């Protein structure tokens, strides 16, 4: 978005503003959907459904609202309606804080679906170690050198 729709906020998120006028809890309702989708076994493949479901509540897709907020919420050139509900901007910012990392994680996964999100190392007891490999979708594999782990490896010196 490079001001292709002008400088008025209603040209970007007008439907969100209108829905907020009739129900100031729309951001809370949209946020309640997030754990429903992120705990599904097909996450992050269900992101499109989450995006659509949030759109049913907010009037715009999750990605559109997050994109607008990242780029324009603090932009002084954006013209907000004079009759903007009092808490709208604060609620929009709070929703952005809660949901933006999810959207960014999804897009990182889309670009690099098979890369690792993190590798963690834990040492417990004498010569007992666990290495956890976490994929972008949150699935993980634990490798350890104790009898309770299916996959084991010799205990290296770190």
SVG drawing of the C-alpha trace seen along z (x, -y; Angstrom):
<svg xmlns="http://www.w3.org/2000/svg" viewBox="-24 -15 57 62">
<polyline fill="none" stroke="black" stroke-width="0.4" points="0.0,0.0 1.5,-3.2 -1.4,-5.6 -3.0,-4.2 -6.4,-4.7 -5.6,-8.2 -4.9,-9.3 -8.3,-8.6 -8.4,-5.6 -11.9,-4.7 -10.6,-4.0 -8.6,-1.1 -10.4,0.1 -13.8,-1.6 -15.7,1.6 -13.8,2.4 -14.6,-1.1 -18.3,-0.6 -18.4,2.8 -16.6,1.4 -19.2,-1.3 -22.0,1.3 -19.9,3.7 -16.8,2.5 -15.9,6.1 -15.0,7.2 -11.3,7.3 -11.7,9.4 -14.0,11.8 -11.5,12.0 -8.7,12.7 -10.7,15.6 -10.5,17.4 -6.7,17.5 -6.2,20.4 -9.0,22.4 -7.0,22.4 -3.4,22.5 -4.1,25.6 -5.5,27.5 -3.2,30.3 -3.3,28.8 -1.9,25.4 -0.4,23.4 -2.2,24.8 -5.5,23.6 -4.3,19.9 -6.5,19.2 -9.6,20.3 -8.5,18.2 -8.0,15.2 -11.5,15.7 -13.1,16.2 -11.6,13.0 -12.8,11.2 -16.3,12.3 -16.0,10.5 -13.9,7.5 -15.1,6.9 -11.6,7.2 -9.1,10.1 -6.6,10.5 -3.7,9.9 -5.2,6.7 -5.9,5.3 -2.4,6.2 -0.8,4.8 -2.7,1.5 -1.9,1.2 1.8,1.9 2.1,-0.7 -0.4,-3.4 -1.5,-3.5 1.2,-6.0 1.4,-7.8 0.4,-11.4 -0.7,-11.7 -3.6,-9.3 -6.9,-11.1 -9.1,-9.5 -12.9,-10.1 -14.0,-12.9 -16.5,-10.6 -14.1,-7.7 -15.1,-5.7 -13.0,-6.8 -11.1,-3.5 -10.9,-2.3 -7.2,-3.1 -6.2,-1.6 -8.2,1.6 -6.7,1.8 -3.2,1.4 -3.8,4.1 -5.2,6.5 -2.2,5.8 0.2,6.6 -1.7,9.9 -2.0,11.0 0.9,9.6 3.5,12.2 1.1,14.9 0.7,13.4 4.5,12.8 5.2,16.4 2.8,17.6 4.4,15.6 7.9,16.8 6.6,20.3 5.2,19.8 8.5,18.5 10.6,21.2 8.3,24.1 10.9,26.7 13.3,24.6 13.7,24.8 12.2,22.3 14.6,23.1 17.0,25.7 17.1,25.9 19.5,27.8 18.8,29.0 21.1,30.8 19.6,32.7 21.5,35.0 24.9,36.4 25.6,37.0 21.9,36.6 21.0,34.2 18.1,33.4 18.2,31.5 14.8,30.2 14.4,29.3 11.3,27.1 9.9,26.7 8.1,23.5 4.7,25.1 5.6,25.8 6.1,29.6 9.2,30.8 11.6,33.7 13.4,34.4 16.7,36.3 18.1,37.6 20.5,40.0 18.4,41.6 16.4,44.9 13.1,43.0 13.7,41.4 13.1,43.3 16.0,41.6 19.3,41.3 22.7,40.2 26.1,40.4 26.6,37.7 28.9,35.2 31.0,32.7 29.8,29.1"/>
</svg>
